[in-house]
Amino acid sequence: MLSGSLFCGLPPQGESIKVCRCATKKTFMNICIMGAGAWGTALAIHFAHHGHPVALWTHNADHAAVLAAERCNRRYLPDFDFPPALAVLAQLPAAADLVIVATPVAGLRSSAVALQAAGLGQVPVLAACKGVGQGTGLLPQQVLADVLAGNGCIGLLSGPSFAQELAQQLPCAVTLAAANLSWIKTLSGALNTPVLRLYANQDVVGVAVGGAVKNVMAIATGIADGLNYGMNARAALMTRGLAEISRLSLALGAEATTLMGLAGMGDLILTCTGSLSRNRRVGLMLAEGKNLQQILLELGHVAEGVYTIDEAQRQAQQLGVDMPVVQVLHDLIHGKIDVAAVAEVLMDRRPKVE
């Protein structure tokens, strides 16, 4: 049973959530969500359920037509119908109060370019993706700022969250982070619901690194689980994984307290243990002896941790940060070590003072 203020206002288990617009005054925002994958669709469904007019944008006109006709995203998030307040677009709207980019990190720059071209370059924008730019090492907020010069309202939506559960309107708590603290606090209040609790944070580096590198750690724990190393080993890997995330984050200028919160420890716990975790599934399939290309084909979704390994390893080397879990996974995906030896190598490190 949930208690206290974290999810206050939730109905008893089994009862549906009804959106009431009369009890309190609420400002409703016109929200454009770029990216009609599982996470973008879940966010669109959620905010539309809670009174915000939502435009769900996809660059693929055929996909948009199917979504609009079926009023459901059967490919990425089946069994969840679109609320009436959710519109599907293949062209960006003429105006919006907020843009949420929920594409994979690889599509973030092109999405920002499309925003700029549509005259929406100065609209407040959140990146709802977790990863690092390939070949650049740029964090999501840095990619947006690089394209949307002069936009003073760029932030992140990050934290422990599975798309399917949010679409189902199960309780969730995440972080909204931006250098512009006044804006992000106001936005958190405007978007907060009894289902999705939003907590403002100014440490964009810590939130971004926590969200990106926890996916790498989930691959490691998936391998350990797949090799039947047990829950003790999983706990050890998660603890050491959090230490590695913290070391890299601090070296990049983050605050230590951020990594103890939703965008750090919270997201790590969920991604390393949840059955819906794509990155953990990658680790499980690696433990079965499948090759990475086969795994990504079977997965059918982007697993950002796979693409974060190289960048995290590169930054760790440049900054002199000790990240043995990242290093072992880097060696694995580049064929320098066999998967059966990964967990053994990780657990056989020389003992030292914690």
Phi, psi and omega per residue, in radians:
M1 nan 2.270 3.120
L2 -1.450 2.425 3.139
S3 -2.444 3.036 3.112
G4 1.408 -2.805 -2.981
S5 -1.692 -0.164 -3.043
L6 -1.035 -0.815 3.127
F7 -2.203 0.769 -3.119
C8 -1.109 2.495 3.102
G9 1.654 -0.037 3.102
L10 -1.300 2.511 3.086
P11 -1.303 2.848 3.061
P12 -0.999 2.703 -3.097
Q13 -1.004 2.352 3.115
G14 1.710 -0.319 3.116
E15 -1.610 2.577 -3.122
S16 -1.386 2.726 3.111
I17 -1.599 2.185 3.113
K18 -1.853 2.313 3.131
V19 -1.498 2.070 3.130
C20 -1.908 2.160 -3.107
R21 -1.774 0.006 -3.046
C22 -1.793 -0.405 -3.046
A23 -1.165 -0.731 3.133
T24 -2.362 2.687 3.086
K25 -1.307 2.244 -3.073
K26 -2.302 2.385 3.064
T27 -1.607 2.162 3.138
F28 -1.746 2.340 -3.047
M29 -1.886 2.510 2.975
N30 -1.413 1.944 -3.021
I31 -1.928 2.273 3.009
C32 -1.865 2.149 3.108
I33 -1.923 2.066 -3.130
M34 -1.651 2.080 3.137
G35 1.999 1.925 -3.083
A36 -1.824 0.684 2.961
G37 -1.416 -2.855 -3.087
A38 -1.111 -0.824 -3.055
W39 -1.244 -0.764 3.096
G40 -1.064 -0.722 3.126
T41 -1.141 -0.729 3.135
A42 -1.105 -0.751 3.097
L43 -1.101 -0.731 3.133
A44 -1.087 -0.803 3.116
I45 -1.065 -0.778 -3.099
H46 -1.089 -0.945 -3.059
F47 -1.156 -0.585 3.073
A48 -1.170 -0.660 3.085
H49 -1.051 -0.522 -3.050
H50 -1.820 0.463 2.896
G51 1.694 -0.127 -3.126
H52 -1.484 2.247 2.996
P53 -1.141 2.174 -3.027
V54 -2.130 2.325 2.978
A55 -1.908 2.008 3.102
L56 -1.655 1.991 -3.037
W57 -1.816 2.382 2.975
T58 -2.318 2.466 -3.117
H59 -1.256 -0.266 -3.092
N60 -1.617 1.897 -3.079
A61 -1.084 -0.653 3.126
D62 -1.136 -0.743 3.103
H63 -1.095 -0.735 3.124
A64 -1.058 -0.727 -3.137
A65 -1.104 -0.707 3.117
V66 -1.154 -0.791 3.127
L67 -1.058 -0.757 -3.120
A68 -1.154 -0.655 -3.116
A69 -1.283 -0.726 -3.060
E70 -1.547 -0.303 -3.092
R71 0.930 0.702 -3.137
C72 -2.925 2.580 3.091
N73 -1.761 1.479 -3.012
R74 -1.214 -0.424 -3.125
R75 -1.320 -0.802 -3.002
Y76 -1.853 -0.433 -3.101
L77 -2.627 1.195 -3.081
P78 -1.172 2.827 3.035
D79 1.327 0.169 3.083
F80 -2.179 1.886 -3.119
D81 -1.284 2.633 3.115
F82 -1.357 2.330 3.037
P83 -1.175 2.796 -3.140
P84 -1.018 -0.525 -3.089
A85 -1.353 0.024 -3.103
L86 -1.800 2.072 3.066
A87 -1.895 2.576 3.115
V88 -1.891 2.274 -3.086
L89 -2.257 2.547 2.984
A90 -1.796 -0.128 3.027
Q91 -2.171 2.501 -3.122
L92 -1.134 2.563 -3.133
P93 -1.191 2.850 -3.139
A94 -1.236 -0.464 -3.109
A95 -2.652 2.769 3.083
A96 -2.816 2.686 3.049
D97 -1.549 -0.442 -3.107
L98 -2.698 2.422 3.009
V99 -1.997 2.304 3.039
I100 -2.036 2.047 3.141
V101 -1.636 1.939 -3.074
A102 -2.015 0.491 3.029
T103 -1.368 2.930 2.904
P104 -1.054 2.799 -3.130
V105 -0.999 -0.585 3.138
A106 -1.078 -0.415 -3.138
G107 -1.755 0.092 -3.045
L108 -1.189 -0.783 -3.100
R109 -1.131 -0.793 3.139
S110 -1.131 -0.563 3.082
S111 -1.156 -0.736 3.110
A112 -1.129 -0.681 3.090
V113 -1.092 -0.725 3.111
A114 -1.114 -0.675 3.078
L115 -1.061 -0.817 -3.138
Q116 -1.060 -0.763 -3.109
A117 -1.152 -0.504 -3.123
A118 -1.513 0.054 -3.134
G119 1.395 0.304 -3.120
L120 -1.908 0.311 -3.036
G121 -1.151 -0.347 -3.135
Q122 -1.874 0.137 3.056
V123 -1.303 2.434 3.071
P124 -0.912 2.385 -3.024
V125 -2.422 2.434 3.048
L126 -2.049 2.375 2.960
A127 -1.601 2.136 3.141
A128 -1.926 0.718 3.118
C129 -2.256 2.707 -3.010
K130 -2.215 1.849 -3.141
G131 3.062 -2.916 -3.090
V132 -2.333 2.454 3.120
G133 -1.077 2.238 -3.114
Q134 -1.236 2.228 3.120
G135 1.445 -0.232 -3.136
T136 -2.000 -0.510 -3.073
G137 1.280 0.139 -3.108
L138 -1.294 2.412 3.053
L139 -1.387 2.804 -3.044
P140 -0.921 -0.766 -3.126
Q141 -1.165 -0.503 3.113
Q142 -1.276 -0.622 3.079
V143 -1.107 -0.813 3.138
L144 -1.088 -0.787 -3.117
A145 -1.132 -0.544 -3.141
D146 -1.152 -0.575 -3.117
V147 -1.634 -0.752 -3.034
L148 -1.675 1.104 -3.091
A149 -1.018 2.333 3.104
G150 1.553 -0.145 3.094
N151 -1.320 1.992 -3.085
G152 -1.548 0.056 -3.109
C153 -2.223 1.320 3.099
I154 -2.082 2.250 -3.089
G155 -2.571 -3.021 -3.108
L156 -2.212 2.538 2.924
L157 -2.018 2.005 -3.022
S158 -2.619 2.828 3.122
G159 2.382 -3.138 -3.063
P160 -1.228 1.894 -3.026
S161 -2.777 2.215 2.999
F162 -1.887 2.377 -3.071
A163 -1.009 -0.785 -3.061
Q164 -1.070 -0.711 -3.116
E165 -1.226 -0.661 3.110
L166 -1.170 -0.744 3.101
A167 -1.063 -0.553 3.124
Q168 -1.370 -0.099 -3.117
Q169 1.144 0.685 2.969
L170 -1.542 2.616 -3.016
P171 -1.118 2.521 -3.052
C172 -2.653 2.528 3.070
A173 -2.278 2.227 -3.107
V174 -2.383 3.059 -3.116
T175 -1.904 2.406 2.891
L176 -1.902 2.170 -3.056
A177 -2.203 2.452 3.072
A178 -2.833 2.651 3.044
A179 -1.127 -0.559 3.096
N180 -1.435 1.554 -3.018
L181 -1.155 -0.690 -3.131
S182 -1.030 -0.795 3.133
W183 -1.135 -0.797 -3.040
I184 -1.215 -0.528 3.053
K185 -1.196 -0.737 3.097
T186 -1.108 -0.742 3.139
L187 -1.134 -0.711 3.116
S188 -1.025 -0.729 3.113
G189 -1.175 -0.654 -3.107
A190 -1.228 -0.580 -3.058
L191 -1.709 -0.193 -3.082
N192 -1.085 2.388 3.087
T193 -2.365 2.925 3.075
P194 -1.075 -0.361 -3.136
V195 -1.592 -0.838 -3.080
L196 -1.921 1.810 -3.136
R197 -1.559 2.246 -3.043
L198 -2.017 2.281 -3.105
Y199 -2.102 2.157 -3.070
A200 -1.356 2.531 -3.121
N201 -2.625 2.481 3.138
Q202 -1.727 -0.118 -3.082
D203 -1.533 1.374 -3.080
V204 -1.167 -0.548 3.132
V205 -1.174 -0.856 3.138
G206 -1.068 -0.736 3.131
V207 -1.132 -0.734 -3.113
A208 -1.201 -0.799 -3.119
V209 -1.181 -0.723 3.093
G210 -1.019 -0.775 -3.135
G211 -1.179 -0.564 -3.096
A212 -1.394 -0.881 -2.968
V213 -1.383 -0.388 3.075
K214 -1.076 -0.484 3.089
N215 -1.136 -0.621 3.073
V216 -1.116 -0.766 -3.125
M217 -1.149 -0.544 3.108
A218 -1.178 -0.590 3.054
I219 -1.107 -0.751 3.137
A220 -1.091 -0.788 -3.132
T221 -1.212 -0.552 3.059
G222 -1.105 -0.695 3.076
I223 -1.085 -0.820 -3.137
A224 -1.075 -0.732 3.110
D225 -1.137 -0.734 -3.129
G226 -1.136 -0.497 3.106
L227 -1.585 0.131 3.089
N228 1.035 0.734 3.073
Y229 -1.343 -0.240 3.039
G230 1.659 2.982 -3.075
M231 -1.276 -0.506 3.073
N232 -1.070 -0.779 3.134
A233 -1.149 -0.673 3.117
R234 -1.074 -0.782 3.134
A235 -1.070 -0.711 3.135
A236 -1.120 -0.756 -3.139
L237 -1.141 -0.705 3.127
M238 -1.132 -0.712 3.132
T239 -1.130 -0.794 3.117
R240 -1.208 -0.568 3.085
G241 -1.110 -0.728 3.102
L242 -1.106 -0.660 3.098
A243 -1.102 -0.715 3.122
E244 -1.157 -0.763 3.102
I245 -1.034 -0.753 -3.117
S246 -1.132 -0.745 -3.132
R247 -1.084 -0.780 -3.140
L248 -1.167 -0.755 -3.132
S249 -1.054 -0.803 -3.130
L250 -1.120 -0.661 3.118
A251 -1.137 -0.445 3.130
L252 -1.630 0.014 3.053
G253 1.798 0.241 -3.137
A254 -1.383 2.993 3.081
E255 -1.747 2.406 -3.069
A256 -1.058 -0.624 -3.075
T257 -1.126 -0.500 -3.128
T258 -1.055 -0.686 -3.070
L259 -1.285 -0.202 3.057
M260 -1.593 0.005 -3.070
G261 -1.855 -2.773 -3.050
L262 -1.046 -0.739 -3.054
A263 -1.387 -0.118 3.107
G264 -1.990 -1.601 -3.096
M265 -1.050 -0.719 -3.115
G266 -1.054 -0.835 -3.128
D267 -1.186 -0.639 3.117
L268 -1.084 -0.811 -3.126
I269 -1.041 -0.837 -3.101
L270 -1.095 -0.839 -3.031
T271 -1.225 -0.517 -3.125
C272 -1.465 -0.263 -3.050
T273 -2.137 -0.382 -3.019
G274 -1.306 2.436 -3.136
S275 -1.217 -0.300 3.133
L276 -1.574 0.007 -3.078
S277 -1.275 2.074 3.116
R278 -1.155 -0.728 -3.085
N279 -1.188 -0.661 3.051
R280 -1.109 -0.662 3.108
R281 -1.114 -0.627 3.062
V282 -1.025 -0.804 3.117
G283 -1.087 -0.737 3.121
L284 -1.054 -0.738 -3.123
M285 -1.288 -0.554 3.022
L286 -1.091 -0.666 3.121
A287 -1.138 -0.418 3.100
E288 -1.384 -0.120 3.127
G289 1.637 0.135 3.120
K290 -1.322 2.587 3.089
N291 -1.436 2.794 -2.983
L292 -1.088 -0.716 -3.133
Q293 -1.109 -0.708 3.095
Q294 -1.093 -0.724 -3.126
I295 -1.093 -0.834 -3.102
L296 -1.129 -0.584 3.091
L297 -1.169 -0.772 -3.141
E298 -1.185 -0.606 -3.067
L299 -1.106 -0.754 3.111
G300 1.312 -0.032 3.106
H301 -2.298 2.857 3.073
V302 -1.382 2.279 3.005
A303 -1.892 1.725 -2.990
E304 -1.070 -0.470 -3.109
G305 -1.041 -0.598 -3.141
V306 -1.040 -0.704 -3.063
Y307 -1.525 -0.162 3.139
T308 -1.559 -0.379 -3.047
I309 -0.979 -0.901 -3.078
D310 -1.098 -0.749 -3.110
E311 -1.192 -0.687 3.121
A312 -1.146 -0.714 3.126
Q313 -1.139 -0.702 3.133
R314 -1.133 -0.789 -3.141
Q315 -1.169 -0.651 3.113
A316 -1.072 -0.741 3.112
Q317 -1.143 -0.758 -3.118
Q318 -1.114 -0.654 -3.064
L319 -1.631 -0.066 -3.113
G320 1.204 0.596 -3.116
V321 -1.713 2.291 -3.132
D322 -1.375 1.979 -3.142
M323 -2.379 1.287 -3.059
P324 -1.116 -0.592 3.126
V325 -1.134 -0.807 3.094
V326 -1.055 -0.745 -3.113
Q327 -1.099 -0.739 -3.133
V328 -1.144 -0.724 3.113
L329 -1.175 -0.630 3.058
H330 -1.058 -0.776 3.115
D331 -1.118 -0.619 -3.139
L332 -1.154 -0.892 -3.044
I333 -1.250 -0.271 3.085
H334 -1.787 0.265 3.012
G335 1.268 0.333 -3.128
K336 -1.578 -0.199 -3.110
I337 -2.587 2.590 3.122
D338 -1.481 2.579 -3.083
V339 -1.055 -0.592 -3.124
A340 -1.106 -0.392 -3.110
A341 -1.624 -0.180 -3.028
V342 -1.065 -1.006 -3.100
A343 -1.104 -0.640 3.128
E344 -1.111 -0.749 3.113
V345 -1.089 -0.745 -3.124
L346 -1.126 -0.708 -3.069
M347 -1.482 -0.204 -3.106
D348 -1.749 0.294 3.131
R349 -1.136 2.663 -3.112
R350 -1.056 2.246 3.135
P351 -1.071 2.509 3.068
K352 -2.679 3.026 -3.125
V353 -1.195 2.321 -3.100
E354 -1.304 nan nan
